[in-house]
Amino acid sequence: MSRTKPSAVPVAARKAKRTGVIAVTPPSFRRERALIKRGVWPVAGCDEAGRGPLAGPVVAAAVILDPKRIPKGIDDSKRLTRERREELFEEICATALVSVAIAPPSRIDRDNILRASLWALARAVRALPEAPKHVFVDGRDRLAVSCDCDAVIGGDGIVMSIAAASIVAKVSRDRLMCRLAQDHPGYGFEQHMGYAVPAHLEALDRLGPTVHHRRFFAPVAASRRKHFGEDDIPAPAQIEMLISSDEAIAAL
């Protein structure tokens, strides 16, 4: 009687099955190297941080890694500790071409969060010291840039250049939010970075929104109605600050 030979299963997969833990493969430079072999260079990766928060800008980053000097340990920023992100941020900035662009809350309010994010990502690509010949971007949407662009779903965990950009964007935005916390004490921006955690929602209800809050996100809109009335008219001091909010963020 013939027996079917069991298929070969990688050791890592067998261990994952036994332990119930899914093995995570770090991002690779494979896609970039394939383009380099075809004579396509520079190749950039880009990603953003801050789509979900109630306050603060969306920060986009674009990175062109040096194939000969890629820092070790680059990964999706969400898989890294804050300390490790800070370390890699410094290494990436020291060895790669890097640019950062910001979409302030006023643009998010005007365009919606998706369009504002894509605008910032395209702006970051255009701001690179050297124009890329190809761009990889995290997500489903390609960018309006002058070179070829591939959108990669989950790209920050797959493509090395996108992962590097995710680190730069995340660290840049966290630092900016910590500076905003100094100007707006009581909201805890330095802790939650503007996300809708209970402490932030409580402060928003108690103190009202700042000029750095996204006016049309539901909890912010509710707070505006409570503090400024049903017609959502801000106080005179708020009006003056709203006019200069873009310049204030740019100065950071």
NUSE-838881 format. One record per residue: residue in one letter; residue number from 0; x, y, z of N, C-alpha, C in turn. Coordinates in pm, whole numbers, always signed. Each point is the difference from the previous one (the first is absolute). Example, Ala and Ser with C-alpha at 12.3 -4.5 7.8 and 13.67 -1.06 7.14 Angstrom:
2
R  r    k      nX      nY      nZ     caX     caY     caZ      cX      cY      cZ
R  A    0   +1319    -569    +780     -89    +119      +0     +90    +120      +0
R  S    1     -35    +105     -72     +82    +119      +6     -77    +109     +73
//
This chain:
252
R  r    k      nX      nY      nZ     caX     caY     caZ      cX      cY      cZ
R  M    0     +85    -120      +0     -85    +120      +0     +88    +124      +0
R  S    1     -29     +91     -92     +81    +121      -8     -42    +100    +106
R  R    2     +97     +73     +46     -28    +103    +100     +37    +136     -58
R  T    3     -84     +96     +31     +27    +136     -46    +104     +63     +91
R  K    4    +106     +46     -61    +107     +64     +78     -46    +138     +46
R  P    5     +12     +27    +129     -45    +131     +49     +82    +111     -63
R  S    6     -69    +110     -30     +69    +115     -62     +97     +62     +99
R  A    7    +107     +51     -56    +100     +65     +85     -53    +132     +51
R  V    8      +2     +19    +130     -47    +123     +62    +117     +67     +68
R  P    9     +23    +131     -25    +111     +70     +64      -6     -11    +151
R  V   10    +118      -5     +60      +7     -13    +145     -75    +112     +70
R  A   11     +16    +123     -51     -66    +115     +63    -151     -14      -3
R  A   12     -52     -55    -112    -145     -18     -11     -49    -105     +97
R  R   13     +80    -110     +15     -41    -106     +94      -1     +52    +143
R  K   14    +100     +79     +35      +5     +58    +135    -117     +94     +21
R  A   15     -31     +79    -103    -112     +95     +13    -130     -74     +21
R  K   16     -16    -114     -70    -123     -77     +13     -12     -58    +140
R  R   17    +113     -47     +55      -4     -59    +133     -29    +103    +108
R  T   18     +62    +116     -13     -11    +102    +104    -119     +93     -18
R  G   19     -58      -1    -120    -109     +93     -27     +47    +139     -32
R  V   20    +131     +20     -17     +57    +131     -31     +31      +7    -149
R  I   21     -44    +105     -64     +27     +17    -142    +137     +63     -20
R  A   22     +86     -67     -76    +132     +55     -26     -11    +120     -93
R  V   23     +67    +108     +34      -5    +124     -78    +132     +19     -73
R  T   24      -9      +9    -130    +121     +21     -80     +27    +150      -9
R  P   25    +122     +44     +29     +30    +143      -8      +0     +48    -144
R  P   26     -14    +130     -22      +3     +53    -136    +134     -25     -66
R  S   27      +0      -8    -132    +123     -28     -74     +26    +110    -103
R  F   28    +120      -2     -53     +43     +95    -104     -13     -64    -138
R  R   29     -75    -110      -8      -8     -77    -124     -57     +80    -116
R  R   30    -109     +70     +23     -63     +75    -109     +89    +113     -50
R  E   31     +67     +65     +93     +91    +107     -40    +118     -55     -82
R  R   32     +54    -114     +44    +115     -58     -73     -41     -45    -140
R  A   33    -122     -49     -14     -47     -42    -132      -3    +120     -96
R  L   34     -39    +115     +51      -1    +120     -84    +142     +47     -30
R  I   35     +87      -9     +99    +139     +41     -22     +63     -84    -111
R  K   36     -27    -131      -1     +55     -89    -103     -49     +38    -139
R  R   37    -117     +62      -6     -54     +45    -128     +45    +142     -36
R  G   38     +85     +57     +86     +51    +135     -26     -90    +111     +49
R  V   39     -98     -35     +84     -91    +101     +54     +50     +44    +138
R  W   40     +40    +122     +10     +50     +57    +126      +4    +151     -11
R  P   41     -32     +74    +106     -32     -39    +137    -142     -56     +15
R  V   42     -16     -79    +106    -130     -57     +35     -36     +48    +141
R  A   43    -119     +55     +14     -43     +54    +130    -114     -81     +57
R  G   44      -9      -1    +131    -115     -53     +70     -65    +111     +77
R  C   45    -132      -1     +12     -65    +106     +77    -116     -55     +81
R  D   46     -25     +64    +111    -106     -41     +91     -38    +121     +84
R  E   47    -115     -11     +68     -45    +111     +83     -32     -50    +140
R  A   48     -11     +94     +92     -42     -28    +137    -106    +103     +39
R  G   49    -104     -47     +67     -97     +95     +54    -131     +11     -73
R  R   50     -44    -106     -68    -132      +8     -63    -113      -6    +104
R  G   51     +20     -79    +103    -109     -27     +93     -24     +98    +113
R  P   52     +98     +78     +44     -19     +85    +117    -107    +108     -17
R  L   53     -43     +53    +113     -94    +111      +2     +71    +134     -10
R  A   54    +129      +1     +27     +75    +126      +2    +136     -18     -66
R  G   55     +52    +112     -48    +132      +0     -62      -6     -27    -148
R  P   56    +111     +21     -69      +5     -18    -145     +23    -144     -40
R  V   57     -16     -26    -128     +54    -121     -61    +143     +32     -42
R  V   58     +93     -86     +34    +140     +21     -36     +41    -111     -97
R  A   59     +49     +41    -116     +44     -96    -102    +151      +7     -15
R  A   60     +61    -113     -31    +145      -5     -21     +31     -79    -126
R  A   61    +107     +40     -66     +52     -74    -116    +147     -27     +27
R  V   62     +45    -120     -34    +137     -42     +30     +60     -73    -120
R  I   63    +121     +38     -36     +80     -75     -98    +117     -61     +76
R  L   64      -5    -128     +23    +106     -68     +74    +124     -17     -87
R  D   65    +115      +8     +64    +127     -31     -67     +18    -152      +4
R  P   66      +2     -68    -114     +11    -147      +1    +121     -52     +75
R  K   67    +105     +82      +9    +123     -44     +67      +2     +34    +149
R  R   68     -99     +79     +45      +1     +42    +141    -142      -4     +58
R  I   69     -63    -115      -7    -135     -14     +54     +10     -33    +149
R  P   70     -54     +83     +87      +6     -30    +143     -66    -133     +32
R  K   71     +60     -74     +91     -55    -129     +39    -120     +19     +93
R  G   72     -99     -85     -18    -115      +1     +90    -118     +83     -48
R  I   73      +6     +54    -123    -114     +76     -51    -122     -90     -11
R  D   74    -112     +50     +51    -124     -77      -1    -116     +98      +2
R  D   75    -119     -53     -19    -121     +79     +16      +7     +71    +134
R  S   76     -21    +131      +0     +16     +77    +124     -89     -52    +113
R  K   77    -113     -59     -34     -92     -49    +103     +56    -123     +73
R  R   78     +97     -66     -59     +60    -118     +64    +118     +36     +89
R  L   79     +38    +125      +2    +120     +44     +73     -37     +75    +127
R  T   80     +87      -8     +99     -19     +82    +118     +32    +145     -32
R  R   81     -47     +89     +84     +28    +142     -23    +150     +28      -1
R  E   82     +72     -64     +91    +145     +21      +7     +69     -49    -128
R  R   83     -43    -115     -50     +63     -54    -121     -34     +84    -121
R  R   84    -123     +53      -6     -35     +90    -110     +89    +123      -1
R  E   85     +25     +54    +117     +84    +120     +10    +142     -30     -50
R  E   86     +52    -116     +39    +135     -38     -44      +6     -16    -152
R  L   87     -98     -70     -55      -1     -23    -145     -26    +130     -76
R  F   88     -80     +87     +56     -24    +131     -62    +133     +72     -23
R  E   89     +83      +4    +102    +130     +67     -13     +88     -69    -104
R  E   90      -1    -133      +0     +83     -74     -96     -49     +20    -143
R  I   91    -130      -1     -18     -56     +20    -135     +33    +140     -51
R  C   92     -18    +100     +85     +28    +137     -41    +148     +22     -30
R  A   93     +86     -79     +63    +144     +14     -20     +49     -72    -125
R  T   94     -76     -96     -52     +49     -83    -111     -85      +8    -126
R  A   95    -119     +55      +9     -93      -1    -113     -40    +143     -38
R  L   96     -68     +12    -115     -62    +127     -38    -141      -1     +57
R  V   97     -34    +105     +73    -125      +2     +75     -71    +133     -17
R  S   98    -132      -6     -10     -80    +123      +1    -128     -25     +79
R  V   99     -55    +107     +54    -123      -8     +80     -93    +111     -44
R  A  100    -129     -31      -8    -102     +99     -33    -117     -14     +97
R  I  101     -68    +112     +22    -106      +4    +100    -130     +49     -63
R  A  102    -109     -69     +30    -135     +47     -35     -66     +44    +131
R  P  103     -17    +130     +23     -55     +47    +127    -149     -29     +12
R  P  104     -54     +14    +120    -143     -26     +20     -90     +81     -94
R  S  105     +39    +121     -35     -83     +82     -89     -15     -66    -137
R  R  106    +106     -64     -50     -10     -70    -128     -82    -127     +15
R  I  107     +15     -70    +113     -80    -119     +25    -148     +36      +3
R  D  108     -32    +112     +68    -139     +45      +7     -54     +35    -138
R  R  109     +86     +58     -83     -45     +45    -133     -12    -115     -99
R  D  110     +99     -89      -1     +11    -100    -107     -49    -139     +39
R  N  111      -8     -32    +126     -24    -129     +65    +135     -68     +23
R  I  112      -1     -98     +90    +126     -56     +48     +76     -76    -109
R  L  113     -70     -71     -88     +68     -75    -105     +70     +94     -97
R  R  114     -72     +98     -51     +60     +93     -97    +114     +79     +62
R  A  115     -16     +40    +125    +108     +74     +66    +124     -88     +16
R  S  116     -21    -127     +30    +114     -92     +15     +72     -20    -133
R  L  117     -75     -21    -108     +61     -18    -132     +72    +126     -44
R  W  118     -56    +115     +32     +65    +128     -33    +134     +10     +71
R  A  119      +3     -33    +129    +124      +8     +77    +104    -100     -52
R  L  120     -45    -121     -34     +93    -101     -52     +63     +45    -131
R  A  121     -81     +53     -91     +54     +48    -127     +95    +118     +22
R  R  122     -34     +84     +96     +86    +114     +31    +135     -46     +56
R  A  123      -3    -104     +82    +125     -55     +55     +88     -55    -111
R  V  124     -59     -70     -97     +77     -53    -112     +65    +113     -79
R  R  125     -77    +105     -27     +54    +113     -76    +109     +75     +76
R  A  126      +0     -12    +133     +97     +73     +81    +132     -75     +18
R  L  127     +11    -122     -50    +125     -74     +13    +115     +74     -67
R  P  128    +120      -7     +56    +114     +70     -60     +32     -47    -142
R  E  129     -34    -124     -29     +20     -55    -134    -132     -62     -46
R  A  130     -42     +34    -121    -129     -49     -50      +6    -150     -23
R  P  131     -92     -78     +57      +0    -145     -21     -51     -36    -139
R  K  132     +45    -115     -48     -49     -55    -126    -119     -94     +24
R  H  133     -14     -45    +125    -109     -91     +35     -33     +20    +147
R  V  134    -129     -12     +32     -45     +20    +137     -88    -117     +43
R  F  135     +26     -50    +121     -89     -95     +66     -72     +74    +112
R  V  136    -131     -14      +5     -78     +67    +105     -86    -103     +72
R  D  137     -12     +17    +130     -83     -89     +79    -148     +28     -26
R  G  138     -79    -106     -19    -143     +18     -16     -53     -42    -136
R  R  139    -120     +45     -30     -68     -39    -125     +14    +103    -111
R  D  140     +35    +123     +36      -7    +110     -95    +137     +43     -50
R  R  141     +12     +11    -131    +123     +54     -58      +1    +152     +15
R  L  142    +119     +56     -12     +16    +144     +20     +10     +74    -133
R  A  143     -38    +126      +5     +11     +86    -117    +141     +56      -7
R  V  144     +93     -83     -45    +141     +39     -12     +45     -22    -144
R  S  145    +116     +54     -34     +46      +0    -139     +73    -127     -39
R  C  146      +9     -98     +90     +67    -125     -33     -96    -116     +25
R  D  147     +44    -122     -34     -81    -118     +26     -23     -17    +149
R  C  148    -118     -47     +36     -34     -15    +141     -78    -130     +19
R  D  149     +43     -81     +95     -70    -122     +37     -58     +15    +140
R  A  150    -130     -24     +15     -64      -3    +131      +5    -143     +53
R  V  151     +49     -17    +121     +18    -133     +59     -79      -6    +131
R  I  152    -104     -80      +1     -80     -16    +122     +85     -69    +106
R  G  153      +6     +59    +117     +86     -53    +105    +146     +19     -31
R  G  154     +31     +98     -83    +137     +19     -48    +102     +30    +108
R  D  155     -45     +60    +113     +96     +31    +106     +55    -126     +66
R  G  156     -65    -114     -23     +52    -126     +52     +60     -87    -108
R  I  157      +7     +52    -123     +47     -80    -114    +120     +64     -69
R  V  158      -8    +128     -28    +101     +70     -80     +89     +83     +93
R  M  159    +130     -23      -8     +93     +64     +92      -7    +153      -3
R  S  160     -10     +57    -120      -2    +146     -11    -126     +59     +62
R  I  161    -113     -71     -15    -124     +48     +63     +12     -10    +152
R  A  162     +57    -109     +48     +19     -17    +145     +85    +113     +57
R  A  163    +106     +36     -73     +85    +111     +44     -79    +130      +6
R  A  164     -85     +22    -101     -83    +120      -2    -101      +0    +114
R  S  165     -51    -119     +34     -96      -7    +111     +65     +42    +131
R  I  166    +127     -35     +18     +73     +39    +121     +21    +151      +3
R  V  167     +43     +56    -112     +25    +145      -6    -130     +77     +24
R  A  168    -109     -44     -62    -128     +69     +18     -49      -8    +144
R  K  169      +9    -119     +58     -49     -19    +137     +80     +81    +100
R  V  170    +133      -6      -8     +83     +74     +95     -19    +150     -18
R  S  171      -6     +45    -125     -19    +143     -25    -132     +49     +59
R  R  172    -105     -79     -19    -130     +43     +52      -3      -5    +152
R  D  173     +59    -103     +60      +2      -9    +146     +72    +120     +60
R  R  174    +111     +39     -60     +75    +115     +51     -83    +127     -13
R  L  175     -70     +14    -111     -83    +118     -21    -112      +5    +104
R  M  176     -63    -114     +27    -109      -2     +97     +50     +32    +141
R  C  177    +122     -41     +31     +57     +34    +131     +22    +151     +12
R  R  178     +34     +64    -111     +15    +146      +2    -135     +68     +11
R  L  179    -102     -53     -66    -133     +57     +13     -51     -14    +143
R  A  180     +41    -106     +68     -42     -22    +139     +49    +112     +91
R  Q  181    +115     +58     -33     +52    +110     +82     -87    +125     -13
R  D  182     -58     +19    -120     -85    +117     -23    -143     -23     +48
R  H  183     -38    -128     +14    -138     -33     +38      +2    -104    +112
R  P  184     +43     +41    +120      +5     -96    +111    -141     -45     +40
R  G  185      -6    -120     +50    -127     -52     +47     -64    -101     -92
R  Y  186     +43      -3    -127     -59     -95     -95     +75    -133      -6
R  G  187    +126      +1     +43     +78    -124      -1     +51     -39    -137
R  F  188     +20     +99     -88     +48     -31    -134    +130     -79      +2
R  E  189     +84     +27     +99    +130     -68      +7     -14    -148     +34
R  Q  190    -116     -39     +48     -23    -139     +37     -73     -78    -110
R  H  191    -110     +56     -50     -83     -74     -97     +14     +50    -143
R  M  192     +77    +105     -21     +30     +53    -134    -127     +41     -77
R  G  193    -105     +34     +74    -121     +49     -63    -104    -106     -29
R  Y  194     +28    -127     +33     -96    -106     -27    -117      +6    +100
R  A  195    -109     -67     -36    -124     +10     +77      -3     -96    +118
R  V  196     +97     +11     +88      +1     -82    +121     -90     +68    +104
R  P  197     -44     -73    +103     -91     +59     +99     +50    +130     +61
R  A  198    +129      +7     +33     +53    +122     +62     -12    +120     -94
R  H  199     +22     -24    -129     -13    +109     -98    -146     +42     -15
R  L  200     -90     -96      -6    -143     +32     -14     -50     +78    +122
R  E  201     +50     -35    +118     -41     +71    +122     +51    +143      -3
R  A  202    +126     +20     -42     +56    +135      -8     -72     +83    -106
R  L  203     -34     -63    -110     -71     +69    -107    -137     +46     +48
R  D  204     -68     -83     +76    -131     +37     +53     +11    +110    +105
R  R  205    +107      -5     +78     +17     +95    +110     +56    +134     -47
R  L  206     +97      -3     -91     +71    +121     -40     -46     +58    -133
R  G  207     -64     -85     -81     -34     +45    -133    +115     -24     -97
R  P  208     -26     +10    -129    +105     -28     -99     +99    +115     -15
R  T  209    +122     -35     -40    +101     +99     -35      -4     +22    -151
R  V  210     +83     +91     -48      +8     +22    -145     +63    -119     -71
R  H  211     +62     -89     +76     +65    -116     -61     -92    -122      -6
R  H  212    -122     +14     +47     -97    -108     -12     -68      +4    -136
R  R  213     -39    -116     -48     -64     -13    -131    -150     +25     +17
R  R  214     -47    +111     -50    -131     +53     +33    -115     -96     -29
R  F  215     +11     -82    -106    -113     -80     -42      +8    -145     +44
R  F  216    +102     -37     +79      +1    -132     +60    -103      +3    +113
R  A  217     -83    -104     +10    -120      +3     +83     +22     +48    +144
R  P  218     +98     -52     +76     +16     +48    +137     +37    +148      +7
R  V  219     +75     +47     -98     +38    +141      -2    -121     +86     -33
R  A  220     -78     -42     -97    -121     +75     -36     -94      +9    +119
R  A  221     -14    -108     +76     -85      +2    +119     +53     +97    +104
R  S  222    +131      +2     +17     +61     +93     +96     -17    +144     -44
R  R  223      +9     +24    -129     -19    +137     -51    -143     +47     +26
R  R  224     -96     -89     -20    -139     +39     +26     -20     +34    +148
R  K  225     +66     -79     +86     -14     +24    +143     +62    +132     +42
R  H  226    +118     +30     -53     +75    +117     +47     -28    +126     -80
R  F  227     -39     -12    -127     -19    +117     -84    -143     +19     -46
R  G  228     -90     -92     +36    -138     +16     -37     -39     -82    -122
R  E  229    -127      -8     -25     -52     -84    -109     +49     +43    -137
R  D  230     +23    +131     -18     +44     +46    -132    +149     -14     -19
R  D  231     +70     -56    +101    +142     -34     -15     +86    +121     -30
R  I  232     -30    +113     +66     +79    +121     -21    +106      +9    +109
R  P  233    +128      +3     -35    +104      +7    +103      +9    +138     +63
R  A  234     +63      +4    +115     +22    +128     +67     +98     +83     -81
R  P  235      +3    +135     +20     +91     +86     -77    +145     -46      +5
R  A  236     +46     -42    +119    +139     -45     +11     +23    -125     -86
R  Q  237    -101     -87      -6     +11    -119     -83      +8     +37    -147
R  I  238     -80     +98     -42      +1     +43    -140    +139     +47     -40
R  E  239     +61     +81     +87    +135     +51     -30    +100    -114      -9
R  M  240     -12     -98     +87     +92    -112      +0     -22     -91    -120
R  L  241    -127     -14     -42     -29     -83    -116     +65     +57    -125
R  I  242      -1    +131     -12     +58     +63    -118    +149     -31     -10
R  S  243     +66      -9    +115    +145     -20      -2     +41    -143     +29
R  S  244     -96     -93      +2     +33    -137     +41     +97     -67     -96
R  D  245     -16     +22    -131     +92     -59     -97    +142     +49     +22
R  E  246     +13    +133     +24    +134     +55     +21     +60     -51    +129
R  A  247     -84     -20    +104     +51     -48    +128     +54    -141     -14
R  I  248     -71     -85     -73     +46    -137     -18    +126      -2     -86
R  A  249      +3     +80    -106    +116      +4     -89    +125     +43     +77
R  A  250     -17     +86     +99    +115     +50     +76     +61    -108     +86
R  L  251     -77    -107     +27     +55    -109     +81    +100     -82     -78
//
